[in-house]
Amino acid sequence: MKDCVFCHPSLMSNQNVILSNEYCMFLQLEQFQLKGAQLEGAGVIVPKEHRETAFDLSAEEWHATYTLLKQVKSFLDEKYQPEGYNLGWNCGEVGGQHIFHSHFHVIPRYKDEPLAGKGIRHMFKSSENKRKDK
């Protein structure tokens, strides 16, 4: 995929490879590297090979993602000192995926955020997310 920003991170000039291993990379946008940014420290772990969703990862890529996640946590804990994390994949358009190359979100959370203590279920339990005719 010659125009995929995760296959070719240099296509986005503000995207940096922070850590990597044989099968995957941890990428951060420059604006998330700034202290006090809304998503301070956030990034994504992506497979080096183009895989559309997490369901397409090989066993080796799953293991490499887990291994890199441990390294990413150590890096983020040292650099940003978050008090918590949200982790997850969006799979498919309805699942919120906008770039169709598998990417595992690593989002540090801080106690001074207005939504501190609200996890990913907060949005799903919102009355705004109620399905029609249900």
N, C-alpha and C positions, 0 to 999 in steps of 0.2 A: 504494500500500500504506500505508494510514493508520496501521497499528500496527508498521511496520518501523522498527527502531532505527537503521538505516543511512540510510533515506530521510528520517527525522526524528530526527537525533542528539539533539535536546533531550528526547526520550522517556526517555533515560537521563541522569539528573541528574549522574552522575559521568563522563560522556563529553564530551570537548572536541574541537572542530575546531581543529587546530593549523595546518594549511596547506591551501590549496585552489587549484584552477584552474577553468576553465570546465566541465570534465567530471567531476572527481573531487575527493575530500577525503581528508586524512590525519587519522584520528581516534585519540585516545589516551584510555584510562581514567585517571582521576586517580591510582589506586594505582600505575600504571606510570610516573608522572612523578616518583616519589620515588626519591632516591638509595638504592641498596642493595636496592631491591625485586627480587623474584625475576625479574620480566620488565621490569627498568628500561629505560625508553625505548621499549618495544614499542608498536606500533600497527598500524592497518590502513589501506590505501588502498582506498576504495570509490567506485564510480561514483555520481554524483548521481542518475541515473535507475536505477530498479529493474531489475537484471539478476540472474537467479538464479545463474548461475555465470560463470566467466571465459570459457567457451565462447560466451556470449551477448553479449560486449562488441562494440561497433562498432570499426571501425578507428580512429576518432577517440578513443574511450575507451582503447584500447590505447596509443596514442601519448601521450595525456594522463597515463596511469598511469606510463609510462616517464619522462616529463618531471617529474612530481611526485616520483617515486622519487628522482631525482637531487637535488631540493631537500630531500627528507626526509633523505637521507643527510647532506647538508651540515649540516642542522639538528641531527641526532642526533650527528654527529661533534663538533660544537662544544659541545653541551650535555652529552653523556654520555661521550664519548671511548671508545666500544667498540673492542675489538680484532678483531672479526669480526661477521658477520651471518648469519642464516638468513632466507631469503625464500621465500614460497610461497602457493599457493592450495590449499584443500581444496574439492573439487568433489563434490557428492552426499553422501548420508548415509553410504554405505560409505567414502567418501573422507575422512570426518571433519567434513563441513560441518554446522554446527548452526544457523546463521542463513542462510536461503536468499536472501541478497542477496550477490552476489559481493563478496569481500573478500580483498585481497592482504596477507598478514602480513609485517610488517617487524620482525624480532626482533634487536636488538643482542645480541652475545655478549661475554663478559668472561673474561679468563684466570684469574680467581680463582673461577670457577664449578666445582662438583664435576664437571660433565660437559663442561668446556672441551675442545675438540678432537673432540667427538662431534657429528657433523652429523645431518641428518634421516634419513640412511640407517641410523644406529645403531639406531633403534627398529624399522625394517623388517627388519633383519638379525637381530634378536633371535630366539632359539629360541621365545620366547613367541608370535611372529607367524607360526609355521609353519602352513601350511594343512593342514587335516585330510586324511588319506588321500593325501598327496603325498609 
